[in-house]
Protein backbone atom coordinates (compact mmCIF):
# COMPACT_ATOMS: atom_id res chain seq x y z
CA UNK A 1 0.00 0.00 0.00
CA UNK A 2 1.28 3.42 -0.94
CA UNK A 3 0.19 6.76 0.54
CA UNK A 4 -0.31 9.76 -1.76
CA UNK A 5 -1.48 13.32 -1.51
CA UNK A 6 -3.53 14.05 -4.60
CA UNK A 7 -4.39 17.32 -6.21
CA UNK A 8 -7.90 16.01 -6.72
CA UNK A 9 -9.44 15.05 -3.40
CA UNK A 10 -12.39 13.31 -5.10
CA UNK A 11 -10.79 11.30 -7.92
CA UNK A 12 -13.00 9.53 -10.47
CA UNK A 13 -12.69 5.75 -10.63
CA UNK A 14 -13.37 3.42 -13.56
CA UNK A 15 -13.96 -0.25 -12.80
CA UNK A 16 -13.56 -3.30 -15.03
CA UNK A 17 -17.34 -3.89 -15.19
CA UNK A 18 -18.58 -0.68 -16.79
CA UNK A 19 -18.98 1.38 -13.64
CA UNK A 20 -17.66 4.91 -13.14
CA UNK A 21 -17.92 6.48 -9.73
CA UNK A 22 -16.55 9.28 -7.61
CA UNK A 23 -16.45 9.55 -3.82
CA UNK A 24 -18.78 12.13 -2.31
CA UNK A 25 -16.29 12.95 0.42
CA UNK A 26 -12.78 14.30 0.02
CA UNK A 27 -10.08 11.72 0.60
CA UNK A 28 -6.71 12.93 1.90
CA UNK A 29 -4.34 11.21 2.13
CA UNK A 30 -5.26 8.55 -0.38
CA UNK A 31 -3.85 5.06 -0.01
CA UNK A 32 -3.13 3.18 -3.23
CA UNK A 33 -3.39 -0.62 -2.96
CA UNK A 34 -0.55 -2.67 -4.41
CA UNK A 35 -1.33 -4.08 -7.85
CA UNK A 36 -0.22 -7.57 -6.78
CA UNK A 37 -3.57 -9.14 -7.56
CA UNK A 38 -6.49 -8.61 -9.90
CA UNK A 39 -7.03 -4.88 -10.43
CA UNK A 40 -10.80 -4.36 -10.45
CA UNK A 41 -10.83 -0.55 -10.63
CA UNK A 42 -8.40 2.26 -11.41
CA UNK A 43 -8.23 5.99 -10.87
CA UNK A 44 -9.29 7.55 -14.15
CA UNK A 45 -6.61 10.24 -14.26
CA UNK A 46 -3.51 8.38 -13.07
CA UNK A 47 -4.37 4.78 -13.96
CA UNK A 48 -3.29 3.69 -10.46
CA UNK A 49 -5.25 0.81 -8.93
CA UNK A 50 -8.06 1.81 -6.58
CA UNK A 51 -9.63 -1.63 -5.94
CA UNK A 52 -7.61 -4.85 -5.99
CA UNK A 53 -8.64 -8.45 -5.30
CA UNK A 54 -5.78 -10.50 -3.87
CA UNK A 55 -5.95 -13.92 -2.21
CA UNK A 56 -9.70 -13.62 -1.65
CA UNK A 57 -9.46 -10.17 -0.05
CA UNK A 58 -10.59 -6.84 -1.48
CA UNK A 59 -8.36 -3.81 -0.99
CA UNK A 60 -9.97 -0.48 -1.79
CA UNK A 61 -8.80 3.13 -1.63
CA UNK A 62 -12.34 4.42 -1.43
CA UNK A 63 -15.22 4.17 1.03
CA UNK A 64 -17.66 3.33 -1.80
CA UNK A 65 -17.80 1.30 -5.01
CA UNK A 66 -19.93 1.31 -8.14
CA UNK A 67 -23.03 -0.87 -8.20
CA UNK A 68 -21.43 -2.91 -10.99
CA UNK A 69 -18.27 -3.61 -8.98
CA UNK A 70 -20.18 -4.40 -5.79
CA UNK A 71 -22.43 -6.79 -7.75
CA UNK A 72 -19.38 -8.54 -9.29
CA UNK A 73 -17.79 -9.02 -5.86
CA UNK A 74 -21.06 -10.40 -4.47
CA UNK A 75 -21.36 -12.89 -7.34
CA UNK A 76 -17.78 -14.05 -6.89
CA UNK A 77 -18.50 -14.60 -3.19
CA UNK A 78 -21.50 -16.79 -4.05
CA UNK A 79 -24.21 -14.33 -3.02
CA UNK A 80 -27.59 -14.90 -4.71
CA UNK A 81 -28.62 -11.80 -6.66
CA UNK A 82 -32.39 -11.43 -6.90
CA UNK A 83 -32.32 -8.94 -9.77
CA UNK A 84 -30.00 -7.35 -12.29
CA UNK A 85 -31.53 -3.94 -11.61
CA UNK A 86 -30.59 -1.35 -8.97
CA UNK A 87 -33.55 -1.91 -6.61
CA UNK A 88 -33.98 -1.51 -2.89
CA UNK A 89 -34.69 -5.07 -1.73
CA UNK A 90 -34.78 -7.12 1.44
CA UNK A 91 -35.03 -10.89 1.33
CA UNK A 92 -34.96 -14.03 3.41
CA UNK A 93 -36.21 -17.58 2.89
CA UNK A 94 -39.92 -16.63 3.15
CA UNK A 95 -40.18 -12.94 2.24
CA UNK A 96 -38.91 -10.54 -0.41
CA UNK A 97 -39.69 -6.83 -0.41
CA UNK A 98 -39.09 -4.77 -3.54
CA UNK A 99 -39.20 -0.97 -3.77
CA UNK A 100 -39.35 0.45 -7.31
CA UNK A 101 -37.18 3.52 -7.97
CA UNK A 102 -38.97 4.04 -11.31
CA UNK A 103 -42.13 2.82 -13.00
CA UNK A 104 -41.41 -0.41 -14.84
CA UNK A 105 -41.40 -4.17 -15.14
CA UNK A 106 -39.18 -5.93 -12.61
CA UNK A 107 -37.99 -9.54 -12.76
CA UNK A 108 -37.14 -11.16 -9.41
CA UNK A 109 -35.00 -14.31 -9.46
CA UNK A 110 -35.84 -16.60 -6.53
CA UNK A 111 -33.20 -18.72 -4.80
CA UNK A 112 -35.33 -21.82 -5.37
CA UNK A 113 -38.75 -22.70 -6.81
CA UNK A 114 -41.54 -21.46 -4.53
CA UNK A 115 -45.23 -20.72 -4.38
CA UNK A 116 -45.45 -16.92 -4.48
CA UNK A 117 -48.10 -14.50 -3.15
CA UNK A 118 -47.93 -10.71 -3.33
CA UNK A 119 -49.00 -8.22 -0.63
CA UNK A 120 -50.80 -5.99 -1.30
CA UNK A 121 -52.55 -8.32 -3.69
CA UNK A 122 -51.52 -7.41 -7.22
CA UNK A 123 -50.99 -9.06 -10.56
CA UNK A 124 -47.63 -10.61 -11.22
CA UNK A 125 -46.56 -13.35 -13.55
CA UNK A 126 -44.36 -16.41 -13.32
CA UNK A 127 -41.61 -16.34 -15.89
CA UNK A 128 -40.38 -19.79 -14.88
CA UNK A 129 -40.04 -21.89 -11.69
CA UNK A 130 -37.59 -19.45 -10.14
CA UNK A 131 -38.53 -16.05 -11.61
CA UNK A 132 -41.49 -13.73 -11.06
CA UNK A 133 -42.20 -10.53 -12.96
CA UNK A 134 -44.17 -7.57 -11.62
CA UNK A 135 -45.11 -4.09 -12.90
CA UNK A 136 -44.65 -1.36 -10.31
CA UNK A 137 -45.17 2.39 -10.24
CA UNK A 138 -42.40 4.71 -9.09
CA UNK A 139 -42.11 4.56 -5.31
CA UNK A 140 -44.33 1.48 -5.01
CA UNK A 141 -43.32 -1.32 -2.66
CA UNK A 142 -44.47 -4.93 -2.85
CA UNK A 143 -43.95 -7.77 -0.41
CA UNK A 144 -43.76 -11.33 -1.73
CA UNK A 145 -44.49 -14.31 0.51
CA UNK A 146 -42.52 -17.39 -0.56
CA UNK A 147 -43.51 -20.92 0.31
CA UNK A 148 -40.72 -23.18 -0.96
CA UNK A 149 -42.08 -26.02 -3.05
CA UNK A 150 -41.89 -29.36 -1.32
CA UNK A 151 -40.48 -32.33 -3.18
CA UNK A 152 -43.31 -34.51 -4.43
C-alpha positions in Angstrom: 0.0 0.0 0.0 1.3 3.4 -0.9 0.2 6.8 0.5 -0.3 9.8 -1.8 -1.5 13.3 -1.5 -3.5 14.0 -4.6 -4.4 17.3 -6.2 -7.9 16.0 -6.7 -9.4 15.0 -3.4 -12.4 13.3 -5.1 -10.8 11.3 -7.9 -13.0 9.5 -10.5 -12.7 5.8 -10.6 -13.4 3.4 -13.6 -14.0 -0.2 -12.8 -13.6 -3.3 -15.0 -17.3 -3.9 -15.2 -18.6 -0.7 -16.8 -19.0 1.4 -13.6 -17.7 4.9 -13.1 -17.9 6.5 -9.7 -16.6 9.3 -7.6 -16.4 9.6 -3.8 -18.8 12.1 -2.3 -16.3 12.9 0.4 -12.8 14.3 0.0 -10.1 11.7 0.6 -6.7 12.9 1.9 -4.3 11.2 2.1 -5.3 8.5 -0.4 -3.9 5.1 0.0 -3.1 3.2 -3.2 -3.4 -0.6 -3.0 -0.6 -2.7 -4.4 -1.3 -4.1 -7.9 -0.2 -7.6 -6.8 -3.6 -9.1 -7.6 -6.5 -8.6 -9.9 -7.0 -4.9 -10.4 -10.8 -4.4 -10.4 -10.8 -0.6 -10.6 -8.4 2.3 -11.4 -8.2 6.0 -10.9 -9.3 7.6 -14.2 -6.6 10.2 -14.3 -3.5 8.4 -13.1 -4.4 4.8 -14.0 -3.3 3.7 -10.5 -5.3 0.8 -8.9 -8.1 1.8 -6.6 -9.6 -1.6 -5.9 -7.6 -4.9 -6.0 -8.6 -8.5 -5.3 -5.8 -10.5 -3.9 -5.9 -13.9 -2.2 -9.7 -13.6 -1.6 -9.5 -10.2 -0.1 -10.6 -6.8 -1.5 -8.4 -3.8 -1.0 -10.0 -0.5 -1.8 -8.8 3.1 -1.6 -12.3 4.4 -1.4 -15.2 4.2 1.0 -17.7 3.3 -1.8 -17.8 1.3 -5.0 -19.9 1.3 -8.1 -23.0 -0.9 -8.2 -21.4 -2.9 -11.0 -18.3 -3.6 -9.0 -20.2 -4.4 -5.8 -22.4 -6.8 -7.8 -19.4 -8.5 -9.3 -17.8 -9.0 -5.9 -21.1 -10.4 -4.5 -21.4 -12.9 -7.3 -17.8 -14.1 -6.9 -18.5 -14.6 -3.2 -21.5 -16.8 -4.0 -24.2 -14.3 -3.0 -27.6 -14.9 -4.7 -28.6 -11.8 -6.7 -32.4 -11.4 -6.9 -32.3 -8.9 -9.8 -30.0 -7.3 -12.3 -31.5 -3.9 -11.6 -30.6 -1.3 -9.0 -33.6 -1.9 -6.6 -34.0 -1.5 -2.9 -34.7 -5.1 -1.7 -34.8 -7.1 1.4 -35.0 -10.9 1.3 -35.0 -14.0 3.4 -36.2 -17.6 2.9 -39.9 -16.6 3.1 -40.2 -12.9 2.2 -38.9 -10.5 -0.4 -39.7 -6.8 -0.4 -39.1 -4.8 -3.5 -39.2 -1.0 -3.8 -39.4 0.5 -7.3 -37.2 3.5 -8.0 -39.0 4.0 -11.3 -42.1 2.8 -13.0 -41.4 -0.4 -14.8 -41.4 -4.2 -15.1 -39.2 -5.9 -12.6 -38.0 -9.5 -12.8 -37.1 -11.2 -9.4 -35.0 -14.3 -9.5 -35.8 -16.6 -6.5 -33.2 -18.7 -4.8 -35.3 -21.8 -5.4 -38.8 -22.7 -6.8 -41.5 -21.5 -4.5 -45.2 -20.7 -4.4 -45.4 -16.9 -4.5 -48.1 -14.5 -3.2 -47.9 -10.7 -3.3 -49.0 -8.2 -0.6 -50.8 -6.0 -1.3 -52.5 -8.3 -3.7 -51.5 -7.4 -7.2 -51.0 -9.1 -10.6 -47.6 -10.6 -11.2 -46.6 -13.4 -13.6 -44.4 -16.4 -13.3 -41.6 -16.3 -15.9 -40.4 -19.8 -14.9 -40.0 -21.9 -11.7 -37.6 -19.4 -10.1 -38.5 -16.1 -11.6 -41.5 -13.7 -11.1 -42.2 -10.5 -13.0 -44.2 -7.6 -11.6 -45.1 -4.1 -12.9 -44.7 -1.4 -10.3 -45.2 2.4 -10.2 -42.4 4.7 -9.1 -42.1 4.6 -5.3 -44.3 1.5 -5.0 -43.3 -1.3 -2.7 -44.5 -4.9 -2.8 -43.9 -7.8 -0.4 -43.8 -11.3 -1.7 -44.5 -14.3 0.5 -42.5 -17.4 -0.6 -43.5 -20.9 0.3 -40.7 -23.2 -1.0 -42.1 -26.0 -3.1 -41.9 -29.4 -1.3 -40.5 -32.3 -3.2 -43.3 -34.5 -4.4 
